[in-house]
């Protein structure tokens, strides 16, 4: 008599096979590696690979492999000592055009990676890595926002031919001083019409405009940025910086980085597996912005560079293009900013519809679009440039103490001719290649921080400490598993051994599911696995005790098995649903470590229900079905029953 359908046998076999395949990557250790990615203007190609190979072979550095991996080059080494030596040599040989970072590379075979079987990512506490806490300088961003409104008000008043004494930021917000009450009224109307427009439909105006101090010769107008506008700006700055930092982390090739907001003005960045903290700090701490300026076409840049004489409203910059002497070519730009990088909403690399040459399509917000419209309306045929400004923090040791400074790089990454009048949507042409267009579009989308973010806290967990945690966690799982296996086998005999098989398969399936979903495993996650193993045996205890009870009541062995699984199922389901609800509660309301514990607990509960009930039922039926049984090896003195089957 066999009450276990064939399709369930097939299901169990398929699930176990897939579980073993997708759990296999965990046996392949990670390998010390040096990752090389390109800075702006550089490329990662076969020529770079040959150059790196030449550096390593010349210095007789032992390496496993040097391979192109998308837009990165990965060099693998036998141990960390060789990895460190190779990193220093490669950095010296390649210079500043490339980012050289220490990392850990996967050794999972290609056939497993092809079907999506990858090693599950390990958290900071298991793999080692770096933890950064970054604080956003909201004041700098808000000062810039206020200055932008100052410039807009001045432009609006000049265009309306309203004479004013001054427009400056003050304690009461932006203070506009005019010469008469009539001018103040007219200025208020113009500011409300041309400047005080909401960026989003249905939102209130950003400025609160009121009359200020009045004297016999001056009539002030106060324009204060509303609190709601400030709060929205702060939220926007944090969201923008989160996106930018995620893009920067991608340069390090970190698997499963943690980048999240903490409080109102702070961002937490955790990079598991990153060993080169200096490089990580350099990439994360680099603070960049973009600005559009008019090109001063009346000043010869070569003469300005030679003489140092530049008009007071202009400034000398340098482009990416190299002159005949191999040095960057100079260019003179107007100091006034047309629009800044924080006013860009989107950018995409596209071919110019008219010429087919590379171009970048740019989208600005409402205020930026209006300023661009006003400027381009009067400057068709003139040139406009994009300036990339980067502030890279540096730490120097002076008299035995750390001194934090910043290196500021300003470079014109593009200058092109304005072809027509445009506002919030336009194209930047004059680019030399599609790659340049793609790099520029990426830079415009997420390359600049909306506000400076300084690293205020840094913690490093070394690979040795991470390895120590892995060994301790693995030992805890192994000891817990062995204790349960031995107890089950001694107490429930054959049925205990069947439960042991299910328990091992439960661990395999749990690892497989974590690997499939690329869930990051942390020490709390390991605790969840240990707890799951202890809880998983509960279902088999219920089943075995129910079978014992049925045997005591005089049931035949096969009838006792059937009744044991059927009658224990409701209790098993209720208990596990309760555990799942608790896990969901931990995940919903817990923080990072608690979430990791909840995820492994929830997955373990689901896999244990499958292995403890379905898998053990299948094995039990395979062993006992179709045989004449006089008893069951279920322990507790019930090795024999009164009747056969």
C-alpha positions in Angstrom: 0.0 0.0 0.0 1.5 3.3 -1.1 -0.4 6.6 -0.4 2.4 8.8 -1.6 1.8 9.9 -5.2 4.5 9.6 -7.9 4.4 13.4 -8.7 5.5 14.1 -5.2 8.5 11.8 -5.5 9.4 13.7 -8.7 9.0 17.0 -7.0 11.2 16.0 -4.1 13.9 14.7 -6.4 13.9 17.8 -8.5 14.0 20.2 -5.5 16.8 18.2 -3.9 18.8 18.2 -7.1 18.4 21.9 -7.7 19.2 22.6 -4.0 22.5 20.7 -4.3 23.4 22.5 -7.5 22.7 26.0 -6.2 24.3 25.3 -2.8 27.6 24.1 -4.5 29.1 27.6 -4.9 29.6 27.8 -1.2 32.4 25.3 -1.3 34.4 27.5 -3.7 36.5 30.0 -1.7 37.1 33.6 -2.9 40.5 34.5 -4.3 42.6 37.6 -3.6 42.4 39.9 -6.6 43.3 43.3 -7.9 40.5 45.1 -9.8 41.3 47.8 -12.4 38.6 50.2 -13.7 39.0 53.3 -15.8 38.7 56.9 -14.7 37.2 59.4 -17.1 38.9 59.4 -20.5 40.6 56.0 -20.1 39.6 52.6 -21.4 39.8 49.0 -20.2 40.6 46.8 -23.2 43.0 44.0 -24.4 45.9 46.5 -24.6 45.5 47.3 -20.9 45.5 43.6 -20.1 48.8 43.2 -22.0 50.2 46.1 -20.1 49.3 44.7 -16.7 50.6 41.3 -17.7 53.9 43.0 -18.7 54.1 44.7 -15.3 53.5 41.5 -13.4 55.9 39.4 -15.6 58.7 41.9 -15.5 58.6 42.0 -11.7 58.1 38.2 -11.5 54.9 38.5 -9.6 53.0 35.1 -9.4 49.4 35.4 -10.6 46.6 33.0 -11.3 44.9 34.9 -14.1 44.3 38.3 -15.7 40.9 38.6 -17.3 38.7 41.2 -18.8 35.4 41.3 -17.0 33.1 43.8 -18.7 34.5 47.3 -18.2 36.9 46.0 -15.5 40.2 44.1 -15.5 40.6 41.4 -12.8 44.0 40.0 -11.8 43.9 37.0 -9.5 46.7 36.1 -7.0 47.6 33.1 -4.8 47.5 34.9 -1.5 47.1 38.4 0.0 50.8 39.1 0.3 51.3 38.8 -3.4 48.1 40.7 -4.0 49.3 43.7 -2.0 52.7 43.7 -3.8 51.0 43.5 -7.2 48.6 46.3 -6.3 51.4 48.7 -5.6 53.2 47.8 -8.8 50.1 48.2 -11.0 49.2 51.5 -9.4 52.7 52.8 -10.1 52.6 51.5 -13.7 49.2 52.7 -14.7 49.1 56.1 -12.9 46.0 58.2 -12.1 44.1 57.2 -15.3 42.9 54.0 -13.6 41.3 53.0 -10.3 43.3 50.0 -8.8 41.4 48.4 -5.9 42.0 45.3 -3.7 39.1 42.9 -3.8 38.1 39.2 -3.5 37.2 37.4 -6.7 34.8 34.4 -7.1 36.2 31.0 -8.1 32.8 29.5 -8.9 33.1 27.5 -12.2 31.6 29.1 -15.3 29.0 26.4 -15.8 27.5 27.2 -12.4 27.6 30.9 -13.0 25.9 30.3 -16.4 22.8 28.9 -14.7 22.8 31.7 -12.0 24.5 29.6 -9.3 26.7 32.1 -7.4 28.2 32.1 -4.0 26.0 33.9 -1.5 27.4 37.3 -0.5 28.9 37.5 3.0 28.3 40.5 5.2 30.9 42.8 6.7 31.2 40.8 9.9 32.0 37.6 8.0 34.0 38.8 5.0 35.7 41.8 6.4 35.5 45.2 4.7 34.9 48.8 5.6 32.1 50.8 7.3 31.7 54.5 6.5 29.4 57.0 8.1 29.0 60.1 5.9 27.5 63.4 7.0 25.9 65.7 4.4 26.7 69.4 4.5 23.1 70.6 4.1 24.1 74.2 4.9 26.4 74.4 1.9 23.6 73.1 -0.3 21.0 75.5 1.1 23.4 78.4 0.8 23.9 77.5 -2.8 20.1 77.3 -3.3 19.7 80.7 -1.7 22.4 82.2 -3.9 20.6 80.8 -7.0 17.4 82.6 -6.0 19.5 85.8 -5.5 20.8 85.5 -9.1 17.3 84.8 -10.4 15.9 87.8 -8.6 18.6 90.1 -10.0 18.1 88.8 -13.5 14.3 89.2 -13.3 14.5 92.8 -12.0 17.1 93.7 -14.7 14.9 92.2 -17.4 11.9 94.1 -16.1 14.0 97.3 -15.9 13.3 97.8 -12.2 16.1 99.6 -10.5 17.3 98.2 -7.2 19.9 99.1 -4.6 21.0 95.6 -3.7 19.9 91.9 -3.6 21.7 90.0 -0.9 21.1 87.1 1.5 20.5 88.2 5.0 19.0 87.2 8.4 15.5 87.6 7.0 16.3 85.5 3.9 17.0 87.3 0.7 16.7 91.1 1.2 15.9 93.2 -1.9 16.4 97.0 -1.4 14.6 99.3 -3.8 14.3 103.1 -4.2 10.5 103.6 -3.9 7.3 101.9 -2.7 6.2 101.6 -6.3 9.4 99.8 -7.3 8.9 97.5 -4.3 5.4 96.6 -5.4 6.5 96.1 -9.0 9.5 94.0 -7.8 7.2 91.8 -5.7 5.0 91.2 -8.7 7.9 90.3 -11.0 9.5 88.0 -8.4 6.2 86.2 -7.9 5.7 85.8 -11.6 9.2 84.9 -12.8 11.0 83.5 -9.8 8.6 82.2 -7.2 7.2 79.3 -9.2 6.9 75.8 -7.8 9.0 73.1 -9.3 6.2 70.5 -9.0 2.6 70.8 -10.1 0.3 71.6 -7.1 3.2 72.5 -4.8 3.3 75.9 -3.0 5.6 78.6 -4.2 9.1 78.2 -2.8 9.5 81.7 -1.4 7.5 83.6 1.2 7.6 87.3 0.0 6.9 90.1 2.5 7.6 93.8 2.8 10.7 94.6 4.8 12.2 97.6 6.5 11.2 101.0 5.1 13.2 104.2 5.5 13.0 107.6 3.7 15.3 106.4 1.0 15.0 102.6 0.9 12.2 100.1 0.6 13.1 96.5 1.4 11.5 93.3 0.3 12.2 90.0 2.0 12.1 86.7 0.2 12.4 83.8 2.6 12.6 80.2 1.5 9.6 78.4 2.9 10.2 75.6 5.5 8.4 73.1 3.3 10.7 74.0 0.4 13.8 73.5 2.7 12.6 70.1 3.8 11.9 69.0 0.3 15.3 70.2 -0.7 16.9 68.3 2.1 15.1 65.1 1.2 16.1 65.6 -2.5 19.7 66.1 -1.5 19.8 62.9 0.5 18.1 60.9 -2.3 20.5 62.3 -4.9 23.6 61.6 -2.8 22.4 58.0 -2.2 22.1 57.4 -6.0 25.5 59.0 -6.6 27.2 56.9 -4.0 25.7 53.7 -5.3 27.1 54.6 -8.8 30.5 55.3 -7.2 30.5 52.0 -5.3 29.9 50.2 -8.6 33.4 51.2 -9.6 34.7 49.1 -6.7 32.8 46.0 -8.0 31.4 45.3 -4.5 28.8 42.6 -4.2 25.8 43.5 -2.1 27.0 46.9 -0.7 24.9 48.5 2.0 24.1 52.2 1.3 21.3 53.7 3.3 20.1 56.8 5.0 20.6 57.2 8.8 18.8 60.1 10.4 18.2 63.3 8.5 21.7 64.1 7.2 23.8 60.9 7.4 24.4 58.0 5.0 25.8 54.6 6.0 28.0 52.8 3.5 29.2 49.3 4.1 31.5 47.6 1.6 32.0 43.8 2.4 35.2 42.3 1.0 36.8 45.6 0.2 40.4 45.5 1.5 41.8 48.8 0.0 40.1 51.3 2.3 42.1 54.2 0.9 40.8 53.6 -2.6 37.2 53.2 -1.3 37.5 56.4 0.8 38.9 58.2 -2.3 36.0 57.2 -4.5 33.2 57.7 -1.9 34.7 61.0 -0.5 35.2 62.6 -3.9 32.7 65.4 -4.1 31.8 66.6 -7.5 29.4 68.9 -9.2 28.6 70.1 -12.7 28.1 73.7 -13.9 27.1 75.2 -17.2 29.0 78.4 -18.1 29.1 80.7 -21.1 32.3 80.7 -23.1 34.0 84.1 -23.1 34.5 84.3 -26.9 36.1 87.8 -26.7 39.1 86.6 -24.8 42.0 84.6 -26.3 42.6 81.7 -23.9 46.2 81.2 -25.1 47.0 84.8 -24.4 45.2 84.8 -21.1 47.2 81.7 -20.1 50.5 83.4 -21.0 49.8 86.8 -19.5 47.5 85.9 -16.6 45.2 88.7 -17.6 41.5 87.6 -17.5 38.4 89.9 -17.4 37.0 90.3 -13.9 33.8 88.5 -14.8 35.6 85.6 -16.5 38.0 82.8 -15.4 40.6 80.6 -17.0 39.9 76.8 -17.2 41.4 73.8 -18.9 39.7 71.3 -21.2 40.3 67.5 -21.6 41.6 68.1 -25.1 45.4 68.2 -25.4 47.3 70.8 -27.4 50.4 70.3 -29.6 52.6 70.4 -26.5 50.6 67.5 -24.9 49.1 69.7 -22.2 45.4 70.4 -21.6 44.1 73.3 -23.8 43.0 76.5 -22.0 39.5 78.0 -22.3 38.1 81.2 -20.7 34.5 81.0 -19.3 32.2 83.5 -17.7 32.0 83.2 -13.9 28.2 83.3 -13.8 26.6 79.8 -13.6 23.8 79.2 -16.1 22.6 76.0 -14.4 24.2 73.6 -12.0 24.3 69.8 -11.7 21.7 69.7 -9.0 19.1 71.1 -11.4 19.5 68.1 -13.8 16.8 65.5 -13.8 17.9 63.1 -16.5 20.5 62.6 -19.3 20.9 60.1 -22.0 23.5 59.4 -24.8 21.8 59.5 -28.2 22.9 60.1 -31.9 22.2 63.6 -33.2 19.1 63.3 -35.4 20.6 65.7 -38.0 24.2 64.5 -38.2 24.2 61.1 -36.6 27.1 62.1 -34.4 27.2 61.4 -30.7 25.1 63.7 -28.5 23.7 63.9 -25.0 20.0 64.7 -24.3 19.6 66.6 -21.0 16.5 67.3 -18.9 16.4 70.1 -16.4 13.9 70.9 -13.6 11.5 73.8 -14.0 13.7 76.6 -12.6 16.8 75.4 -14.4 14.8 75.1 -17.6 13.6 78.7 -17.3 17.1 80.0 -16.8 18.4 78.0 -19.8 15.5 79.3 -21.9 16.3 82.9 -21.0 20.0 82.4 -21.8 19.7 80.5 -25.0 17.1 82.9 -26.4 19.8 85.6 -26.5 22.9 83.4 -27.3 22.1 81.2 -30.3 25.4 80.5 -32.1 27.5 81.2 -29.1 29.4 78.5 -27.1 28.5 77.0 -23.7 30.7 74.7 -21.6 30.2 72.1 -19.0 32.6 72.3 -16.0 33.2 69.2 -13.8 34.4 70.3 -10.3 35.7 67.5 -8.0 36.8 67.9 -4.4 38.9 64.9 -3.3 39.6 64.7 0.4 43.2 63.9 1.3 44.8 62.9 4.7 48.3 63.9 5.4 50.5 63.2 8.4 52.0 66.5 9.7 54.1 66.4 12.9 52.6 63.0 13.7 49.0 64.2 13.4 46.4 63.6 10.7 45.6 66.7 8.7 42.5 66.6 6.5 42.7 68.7 3.3 41.0 68.6 0.0 42.3 68.7 -3.6 39.9 70.5 -6.0 40.0 69.6 -9.7 38.1 71.7 -12.2 38.0 70.6 -15.8 35.9 71.6 -18.8 34.6 68.2 -20.0 32.7 69.6 -22.9 32.1 72.9 -24.8 29.7 73.1 -27.7 27.8 75.7 -29.8 24.2 76.6 -29.0 22.2 75.6 -32.1 18.8 76.9 -31.0 16.6 78.2 -28.2 15.8 75.5 -25.6 14.8 75.3 -22.0 14.5 72.1 -19.9 15.3 69.7 -22.7 18.3 70.1 -25.0 21.2 68.3 -26.6 24.9 68.7 -26.0 26.8 68.1 -29.2 30.4 68.4 -30.3 31.4 65.2 -28.6 34.2 63.1 -30.2 32.8 59.6 -29.7 29.8 57.6 -28.4 31.9 56.5 -25.4 32.4 60.2 -24.5 28.7 60.8 -24.9 27.9 57.8 -22.6 30.4 58.9 -20.0 29.0 62.4 -20.0 25.4 61.2 -19.7 26.3 59.0 -16.8 28.1 61.9 -15.2 25.2 64.2 -15.6 22.7 61.6 -14.2 24.6 60.5 -11.1 28.1 61.7 -11.2 27.8 64.7 -8.9 26.8 65.0 -5.3 24.0 67.4 -4.6 25.8 68.5 -1.5 29.2 67.7 0.0 29.3 64.6 2.2 32.2 64.1 4.6 33.3 60.8 6.1 32.9 61.3 9.8 33.3 57.7 11.0 35.3 54.8 9.6 35.5 51.2 10.9 37.6 48.5 9.3 37.0 44.8 9.8 40.0 42.9 8.5 39.8 39.7 6.5 41.3 37.7 9.3 38.6 38.8 11.8 36.0 38.0 9.1 37.5 34.6 8.6 37.5 34.0 12.3 33.8 34.8 12.4 33.2 32.4 9.5 35.1 29.6 11.3 33.2 30.3 14.6 29.8 30.5 12.8 30.6 27.3 10.8 31.6 25.5 14.0 28.3 26.6 15.7 26.3 25.3 12.7 28.2 22.1 12.6 28.0 21.4 16.3 24.4 22.3 16.5 23.6 20.0 13.5 25.6 17.1 15.0 23.9 17.4 18.3 20.5 17.3 16.8 21.5 14.4 14.4 22.8 12.2 17.2 19.9 12.9 19.5 17.3 12.1 16.8 19.1 8.9 15.7 19.4 7.6 19.3 15.9 8.5 20.3 13.9 7.6 17.2 16.1 5.0 15.6 15.4 4.6 11.8 12.8 7.4 11.8 15.5 9.5 13.6 17.9 8.7 10.8 15.3 9.7 8.2 14.8 13.0 10.1 18.6 13.5 10.1 18.7 13.2 6.3 15.9 15.7 6.1 17.8 18.1 8.4 20.9 18.0 6.3 18.8 18.6 3.1 17.1 21.5 4.9 20.5 23.1 5.4 21.4 22.5 1.8 18.1 24.0 0.6 18.5 27.0 2.9 21.9 27.8 1.5 20.6 27.3 -2.0 17.8 29.7 -1.6 20.1 32.3 0.0 22.4 31.9 -3.0 19.7 32.1 -5.6 18.3 35.4 -4.1 21.9 36.6 -3.4 20.8 37.4 0.2 23.8 38.7 2.3 24.7 36.3 5.1 25.8 37.9 8.4 26.5 36.6 11.9 22.9 37.2 12.9 22.0 35.2 9.8 24.2 32.4 11.0 22.3 32.5 14.3 19.1 32.2 12.3 20.4 29.1 10.6 21.4 27.5 13.9 17.9 28.3 15.3 16.2 26.9 12.2 18.1 23.6 12.5 16.9 23.3 16.1 13.3 24.2 15.2 13.3 21.9 12.1 13.5 18.7 14.1 10.3 19.7 16.0 8.1 18.7 13.1 9.7 15.2 13.0 9.4 14.9 16.8 5.6 15.5 16.4 5.3 13.0 13.6 7.3 10.3 15.4 5.3 10.8 18.6 2.1 10.6 16.7 3.2 7.4 15.0 4.1 6.0 18.4 0.6 6.9 19.7 -1.1 5.2 16.8 0.9 2.1 17.4 -0.1 2.1 21.1 -3.7 2.3 20.0 -3.3 -0.8 17.9 -2.9 0.6 14.4 -0.9 -1.3 11.8 2.5 0.1 11.0 1.5 1.5 7.6 -1.7 2.9 9.0 0.3 4.4 11.9 2.6 6.1 9.4 -0.3 7.5 7.4 -2.1 8.8 10.5 1.1 10.2 12.0 1.7 12.5 9.0 -1.9 13.4 8.5 -2.7 14.2 12.2 0.6 16.0 12.9 0.3 18.2 9.9 -2.2 20.7 11.4 0.0 21.2 14.5 3.1 21.6 12.4 1.5 24.1 10.1 0.1 26.2 13.0 3.5 26.3 14.8 5.4 27.3 11.6 2.9 30.0 10.6 3.3 31.5 14.0 7.1 31.5 13.6 6.8 33.0 10.1 4.6 35.9 11.5 7.3 36.5 14.1 10.0 36.5 11.4 8.0 39.0 9.3 7.6 41.2 12.3 11.3 41.2 12.9 12.0 42.0 9.3 9.4 44.8 9.1 10.5 46.7 12.3 14.1 45.6 12.7 17.3 47.2 11.5 20.1 45.7 9.4 21.3 42.8 11.7 17.8 42.0 12.8 16.6 41.9 9.2 19.4 39.4 8.3 18.3 37.2 11.2 14.6 37.4 10.1 15.4 36.5 6.5 17.3 33.4 7.3 14.7 32.4 9.9 11.8 32.8 7.4 13.5 30.9 4.6 14.6 28.2 7.1 11.0 27.8 8.3 9.7 27.3 4.7 12.5 24.8 3.8 12.1 22.9 7.0 8.4 22.4 6.4 9.2 20.9 3.1 12.0 18.6 4.2 10.5 17.6 7.6 7.2 16.6 6.2 7.3 16.0 2.4 10.9 14.7 2.1 10.7 12.4 5.2 7.2 11.1 4.1 8.7 10.2 0.7 11.7 8.4 2.3 9.5 6.6 4.8 7.2 5.4 2.1 10.1 4.2 -0.1 11.4 2.1 2.8 8.1 0.7 4.2 5.6 0.6 1.4 4.8 -2.7 -0.3 6.3 -4.7 2.6 4.7 -6.9 5.3 5.6 -5.1 8.5 5.5 -6.5 12.0 6.8 -3.3 13.6 8.5 0.1 13.1 11.9 1.3 14.3 10.5 4.4 15.8 12.0 4.1 19.3 10.1 4.2 22.6 9.6 0.4 22.8 7.4 0.3 19.7 9.7 -1.7 17.5 6.9 -4.2 17.0 3.1 -3.9 16.6 0.5 -6.5 17.3 -0.6 -6.8 13.7 1.1 -6.9 10.3 0.0 -5.0 7.2 
